[in-house]
Amino acid sequence: MTHSTVSCELHDYLEIACLYAYQVRLILKDHQIIEGKAIDTMTTAEKREYLVIDNGKKQPVELMQIKKLQVLTANAKFSEVVF
């Protein structure tokens, strides 16, 4: 079984968000909204990719579920990425 992955360009934005610990708002494909600090990315043994958000607890969000990432941190290097 294969899983879809996001493009390298989108991974770059995620890495920048984590590097600078940006406060972000994730809008998921099911219209759920998650806000918190981007802290890390991870890949499971099954090759599922996640962005880890700190919103009081460390919450992994599967990249394939993300529709849009908005940066809430002022003067960030980018403001929004559509997946």
C-alpha positions as CSV (number, residue, x, y, z in Angstrom):
1,M,0.0,0.0,0.0
2,T,1.4,3.4,-0.9
3,H,0.6,6.7,0.6
4,S,0.7,10.1,-1.1
5,T,3.3,12.6,0.0
6,V,3.5,16.3,-0.3
7,S,5.9,18.0,-2.6
8,C,9.4,19.0,-1.6
9,E,8.5,22.6,-2.0
10,L,5.7,22.2,0.6
11,H,8.1,20.4,2.9
12,D,10.5,23.4,2.7
13,Y,7.7,25.6,4.1
14,L,7.0,23.2,6.9
15,E,10.7,23.0,7.8
16,I,10.9,26.8,7.9
17,A,7.8,27.0,10.1
18,C,9.4,24.5,12.5
19,L,12.9,26.1,12.4
20,Y,11.5,29.5,13.4
21,A,8.8,28.0,15.7
22,Y,6.0,29.9,13.9
23,Q,2.6,30.1,15.4
24,V,0.4,28.6,12.7
25,R,-3.3,27.9,11.9
26,L,-3.9,24.7,10.0
27,I,-7.1,24.4,8.1
28,L,-7.8,20.7,7.5
29,K,-9.7,19.1,4.6
30,D,-12.5,18.3,7.0
31,H,-12.7,22.0,7.9
32,Q,-11.3,21.5,11.4
33,I,-8.9,24.3,12.5
34,I,-5.8,23.6,14.6
35,E,-3.6,26.4,16.0
36,G,-0.3,26.2,17.8
37,K,3.5,26.4,17.4
38,A,5.0,24.3,14.6
39,I,7.8,22.3,16.3
40,D,8.7,19.3,14.1
41,T,7.9,17.0,11.2
42,M,8.0,13.2,11.4
43,T,7.5,10.2,9.3
44,T,6.1,6.9,10.6
45,A,7.3,3.4,9.6
46,E,4.3,3.3,7.3
47,K,5.6,6.4,5.5
48,R,2.9,8.7,6.8
49,E,4.1,12.2,7.3
50,Y,3.1,14.5,10.1
51,L,3.6,18.1,11.3
52,V,3.8,18.3,15.1
53,I,2.0,21.2,16.6
54,D,2.4,22.4,20.2
55,N,-0.9,23.7,21.4
56,G,-0.5,22.8,25.1
57,K,0.3,19.2,24.1
58,K,2.3,17.8,21.1
59,Q,-0.3,17.1,18.4
60,P,0.8,15.3,15.2
61,V,-1.3,16.3,12.2
62,E,-1.0,14.2,9.1
63,L,0.2,16.3,6.1
64,M,-2.3,14.7,3.7
65,Q,-5.1,16.1,5.9
66,I,-3.9,19.7,5.7
67,K,-5.7,22.0,3.2
68,K,-4.0,25.3,4.2
69,L,-1.3,26.5,6.6
70,Q,-1.5,30.1,7.7
71,V,1.4,31.7,9.7
72,L,0.2,33.9,12.6
73,T,3.7,35.0,13.6
74,A,4.4,38.6,12.7
75,N,7.1,39.3,10.1
76,A,7.4,35.7,9.1
77,K,9.2,34.6,5.9
78,F,5.8,33.6,4.4
79,S,2.2,34.0,5.3
80,E,0.2,31.1,3.8
81,V,0.6,27.8,1.9
82,V,-2.1,26.0,0.2
83,F,-1.6,22.2,0.0
